Amino acid sequence: MRKIVFLLTIAFLFMGMLNAAIINIPDDYATIQEGINSAEDGDTVLVADGVYTGMNNKNLTWDGDEKHIIVKSQNGPENCIIDCEDDGRAFYFDSTNQDTTDVIDGFTMKNGFSNCGSGFYCRYSSPKIMNNIIKENLISPLMGGGSGAGIYCYHSSSIIRDNLITSNNIFCSGMPGFGEGAGLCILYGAPIIENNDIINNEITASDLECFASGAGLNVLNSSSQIKNNLIKGNSTIHQFEMSNSGGGMYCINYQDSSMIILNNTIVSNHSAKGGGVLINGYIIFDNNICCNNSDDGIYWSGIGNVPKIEYNEVYDNTQNFIDCPPGIGDTTWGNNINGTSCDSCHNIIEDPLFVNPYDGNFHLTEGSPCIDAGDPNSPLDPDGTIADMGAYHYHQPASIDEPEYNSNIIWNSPNPTKNATTIQYFLKQNSHVKISIYNIKGQLISTFINEYQIKGKHSVIYHTDTLKSGVYFYKVEAGELIKVKKLVVIQ
């Protein structure tokens, strides 16, 4: 009986896939909202290149109780732009009950203007937000300030992944006024925020009664997972210095369940309190690199529950640790796995040895004290070794004889890339190997490896300088192994 039910379930799912339609904008409908309105459950609204303006190309929404759909650009965010023209938001979900089968993929969302969620507004709904550029959205002093100029999530469990969130601004004034999360503001819920670049967002406050917090990311009472993000160059600016907090991140959690902040690179942010990070409450802060921030690297307010601050690199901030729990930052305690001086929670204060931070390359160089220095209870890096600190792990091809390499492992670096990327893989046995590159529409661009190779480690270079900026995929076929990985090109 169970077998019959299983087969019927598979049959219904397969029939649903066959019935799913692709609605092309502007070929089938002139505007994005018209396409969304016509879509049925499981459909994809595919938006062609162009700049989309006007009433039916912003404040985009649908009822998640009626349908779950994908809204996607054809050729990535550089080519498909939703320009709100300083009025409204790109997407607006208010109690519309989306889940993560609802996907918004591959748009630039710019010039939004509101008091909350000027780029993307999400309340009591949880869509997946991926591969977008969310930039130059504004909350103005005429509104006294507000929350989430880039993205606002309230009681949401969205997945927010692989986005560039940059140059969003909140200006707050008046009595009282506030600015929370110029890049992202997360209030309650349990979203996953990973692999994003959160860069150069800013909150500016002018009056004594104004409060500015979390220029990059502001998170309150949320069981969020904040993982593998680059948080760089975000600022809170206030003429009354002690009224601004958390240039990179402002994270407060008084719920019983923890907020997890794991493997982020937090650099060159600014605030009077917690230039890098201000944290308090039930928070796990592990495996992060927090450096070159002003005024402080990590600031704990010392009120309420003590956060767990372990296995981090905190270096060259104006002050590295402020009001943190006893022992944090006292690296006379002993040495970590690499022999680096650390405190009793394995935090270190050493130059992380980035490849080129001035050019935005925050990968680790050989010999970095952050390699293999993360929490040994964290998930292993993709190369099968102990977690590194920061958002960009250092690839360490293991020896053929090492037991963790008894399986096929594939990775590439750098990713994102500009001119070239190196694809590395390990073959358990002699195999015919074929490696092909596809664009985001699944169209073959080239097959650049098609040959018989012996077992062991292999490394090939793929030159990307002829590709446009966007998301691509490479497919590796070797015997029974077939794997597809994402490749991001930024020109």
Summary of the structure (lengths in Angstrom):
residues: 491
radius of gyration: 23.3
end to end distance: 55.7
largest distance: 71.3
contacts: 1868
relative contact order: 0.06
helix: 8%
strand: 44%
